[in-house]
């Protein structure tokens, strides 16, 4: 039995009140995974834009 099948089997036995909690938690997990994916994409994009050849500035450079 797959994890999904096992979860579906458990869900089918829950009362409605608990199903609402399961739905809320599943929505939270989905949203969290989307945010994590966007963070990875953002970091990858940022890393691609700036290479090791990027000029480094010192505090003295910034003061000018």
mmCIF file of the C-alpha atoms, coordinates in Angstrom:
data_MODEL
# 
_entry.id   MODEL 
# 
loop_
_atom_site.group_PDB 
_atom_site.id 
_atom_site.type_symbol 
_atom_site.label_atom_id 
_atom_site.label_alt_id 
_atom_site.label_comp_id 
_atom_site.label_asym_id 
_atom_site.label_entity_id 
_atom_site.label_seq_id 
_atom_site.pdbx_PDB_ins_code 
_atom_site.Cartn_x 
_atom_site.Cartn_y 
_atom_site.Cartn_z 
_atom_site.occupancy 
_atom_site.B_iso_or_equiv 
_atom_site.pdbx_formal_charge 
_atom_site.auth_seq_id 
_atom_site.auth_comp_id 
_atom_site.auth_asym_id 
_atom_site.auth_atom_id 
_atom_site.pdbx_PDB_model_num 
ATOM 1  C CA . UNK A 1 1  ? 0.000   0.000  0.000   1.00 0.00 ? 1  UNK A CA 1 
ATOM 2  C CA . UNK A 1 2  ? 1.370   3.425  -0.926  1.00 0.00 ? 2  UNK A CA 1 
ATOM 3  C CA . UNK A 1 3  ? 1.537   6.309  1.511   1.00 0.00 ? 3  UNK A CA 1 
ATOM 4  C CA . UNK A 1 4  ? -1.246  8.067  -0.376  1.00 0.00 ? 4  UNK A CA 1 
ATOM 5  C CA . UNK A 1 5  ? -3.490  4.986  -0.179  1.00 0.00 ? 5  UNK A CA 1 
ATOM 6  C CA . UNK A 1 6  ? -2.771  4.653  3.527   1.00 0.00 ? 6  UNK A CA 1 
ATOM 7  C CA . UNK A 1 7  ? -3.635  8.301  4.164   1.00 0.00 ? 7  UNK A CA 1 
ATOM 8  C CA . UNK A 1 8  ? -6.846  8.031  2.126   1.00 0.00 ? 8  UNK A CA 1 
ATOM 9  C CA . UNK A 1 9  ? -7.835  4.953  4.130   1.00 0.00 ? 9  UNK A CA 1 
ATOM 10 C CA . UNK A 1 10 ? -7.299  6.814  7.402   1.00 0.00 ? 10 UNK A CA 1 
ATOM 11 C CA . UNK A 1 11 ? -9.144  9.895  6.153   1.00 0.00 ? 11 UNK A CA 1 
ATOM 12 C CA . UNK A 1 12 ? -12.179 7.838  5.179   1.00 0.00 ? 12 UNK A CA 1 
ATOM 13 C CA . UNK A 1 13 ? -12.565 6.792  8.827   1.00 0.00 ? 13 UNK A CA 1 
ATOM 14 C CA . UNK A 1 14 ? -12.351 10.290 10.332  1.00 0.00 ? 14 UNK A CA 1 
ATOM 15 C CA . UNK A 1 15 ? -15.342 12.359 11.462  1.00 0.00 ? 15 UNK A CA 1 
ATOM 16 C CA . UNK A 1 16 ? -16.070 15.607 9.595   1.00 0.00 ? 16 UNK A CA 1 
ATOM 17 C CA . UNK A 1 17 ? -14.561 17.863 12.293  1.00 0.00 ? 17 UNK A CA 1 
ATOM 18 C CA . UNK A 1 18 ? -11.217 16.104 12.019  1.00 0.00 ? 18 UNK A CA 1 
ATOM 19 C CA . UNK A 1 19 ? -11.378 16.134 8.227   1.00 0.00 ? 19 UNK A CA 1 
ATOM 20 C CA . UNK A 1 20 ? -11.443 19.923 8.394   1.00 0.00 ? 20 UNK A CA 1 
ATOM 21 C CA . UNK A 1 21 ? -8.245  19.859 10.473  1.00 0.00 ? 21 UNK A CA 1 
ATOM 22 C CA . UNK A 1 22 ? -6.635  17.486 7.989   1.00 0.00 ? 22 UNK A CA 1 
ATOM 23 C CA . UNK A 1 23 ? -7.589  19.805 5.123   1.00 0.00 ? 23 UNK A CA 1 
ATOM 24 C CA . UNK A 1 24 ? -6.162  22.853 6.911   1.00 0.00 ? 24 UNK A CA 1 
ATOM 25 C CA . UNK A 1 25 ? -2.922  21.024 7.660   1.00 0.00 ? 25 UNK A CA 1 
ATOM 26 C CA . UNK A 1 26 ? -2.649  19.750 4.078   1.00 0.00 ? 26 UNK A CA 1 
ATOM 27 C CA . UNK A 1 27 ? -3.152  23.317 2.811   1.00 0.00 ? 27 UNK A CA 1 
ATOM 28 C CA . UNK A 1 28 ? -0.415  24.512 5.185   1.00 0.00 ? 28 UNK A CA 1 
ATOM 29 C CA . UNK A 1 29 ? 1.980   21.821 3.931   1.00 0.00 ? 29 UNK A CA 1 
ATOM 30 C CA . UNK A 1 30 ? 1.213   22.712 0.326   1.00 0.00 ? 30 UNK A CA 1 
ATOM 31 C CA . UNK A 1 31 ? 1.775   26.433 0.928   1.00 0.00 ? 31 UNK A CA 1 
ATOM 32 C CA . UNK A 1 32 ? 5.014   25.747 2.811   1.00 0.00 ? 32 UNK A CA 1 
ATOM 33 C CA . UNK A 1 33 ? 6.358   23.590 -0.013  1.00 0.00 ? 33 UNK A CA 1 
ATOM 34 C CA . UNK A 1 34 ? 5.513   26.309 -2.545  1.00 0.00 ? 34 UNK A CA 1 
ATOM 35 C CA . UNK A 1 35 ? 7.375   28.914 -0.475  1.00 0.00 ? 35 UNK A CA 1 
ATOM 36 C CA . UNK A 1 36 ? 10.382  26.608 -0.149  1.00 0.00 ? 36 UNK A CA 1 
ATOM 37 C CA . UNK A 1 37 ? 10.394  26.035 -3.903  1.00 0.00 ? 37 UNK A CA 1 
ATOM 38 C CA . UNK A 1 38 ? 10.243  29.785 -4.599  1.00 0.00 ? 38 UNK A CA 1 
ATOM 39 C CA . UNK A 1 39 ? 13.132  30.318 -2.181  1.00 0.00 ? 39 UNK A CA 1 
ATOM 40 C CA . UNK A 1 40 ? 15.248  27.745 -4.029  1.00 0.00 ? 40 UNK A CA 1 
ATOM 41 C CA . UNK A 1 41 ? 14.377  29.322 -7.384  1.00 0.00 ? 41 UNK A CA 1 
ATOM 42 C CA . UNK A 1 42 ? 15.188  32.802 -6.062  1.00 0.00 ? 42 UNK A CA 1 
ATOM 43 C CA . UNK A 1 43 ? 18.544  31.700 -4.672  1.00 0.00 ? 43 UNK A CA 1 
ATOM 44 C CA . UNK A 1 44 ? 19.431  29.896 -7.891  1.00 0.00 ? 44 UNK A CA 1 
ATOM 45 C CA . UNK A 1 45 ? 18.492  32.976 -9.911  1.00 0.00 ? 45 UNK A CA 1 
ATOM 46 C CA . UNK A 1 46 ? 20.541  35.226 -7.641  1.00 0.00 ? 46 UNK A CA 1 
ATOM 47 C CA . UNK A 1 47 ? 23.547  32.894 -7.799  1.00 0.00 ? 47 UNK A CA 1 
ATOM 48 C CA . UNK A 1 48 ? 23.350  32.829 -11.588 1.00 0.00 ? 48 UNK A CA 1 
ATOM 49 C CA . UNK A 1 49 ? 23.320  36.644 -11.746 1.00 0.00 ? 49 UNK A CA 1 
ATOM 50 C CA . UNK A 1 50 ? 26.406  37.087 -9.560  1.00 0.00 ? 50 UNK A CA 1 
ATOM 51 C CA . UNK A 1 51 ? 29.551  35.147 -10.284 1.00 0.00 ? 51 UNK A CA 1 
ATOM 52 C CA . UNK A 1 52 ? 32.856  34.746 -8.481  1.00 0.00 ? 52 UNK A CA 1 
ATOM 53 C CA . UNK A 1 53 ? 34.202  37.482 -10.792 1.00 0.00 ? 53 UNK A CA 1 
ATOM 54 C CA . UNK A 1 54 ? 31.917  40.039 -9.170  1.00 0.00 ? 54 UNK A CA 1 
ATOM 55 C CA . UNK A 1 55 ? 33.784  43.103 -7.852  1.00 0.00 ? 55 UNK A CA 1 
ATOM 56 C CA . UNK A 1 56 ? 34.029  43.265 -4.072  1.00 0.00 ? 56 UNK A CA 1 
ATOM 57 C CA . UNK A 1 57 ? 33.814  46.666 -2.437  1.00 0.00 ? 57 UNK A CA 1 
ATOM 58 C CA . UNK A 1 58 ? 35.429  47.719 0.828   1.00 0.00 ? 58 UNK A CA 1 
ATOM 59 C CA . UNK A 1 59 ? 34.041  50.152 3.403   1.00 0.00 ? 59 UNK A CA 1 
ATOM 60 C CA . UNK A 1 60 ? 36.406  52.784 1.988   1.00 0.00 ? 60 UNK A CA 1 
ATOM 61 C CA . UNK A 1 61 ? 34.890  52.345 -1.478  1.00 0.00 ? 61 UNK A CA 1 
ATOM 62 C CA . UNK A 1 62 ? 31.413  52.882 -0.085  1.00 0.00 ? 62 UNK A CA 1 
ATOM 63 C CA . UNK A 1 63 ? 32.415  56.029 1.851   1.00 0.00 ? 63 UNK A CA 1 
ATOM 64 C CA . UNK A 1 64 ? 33.497  57.825 -1.316  1.00 0.00 ? 64 UNK A CA 1 
# 
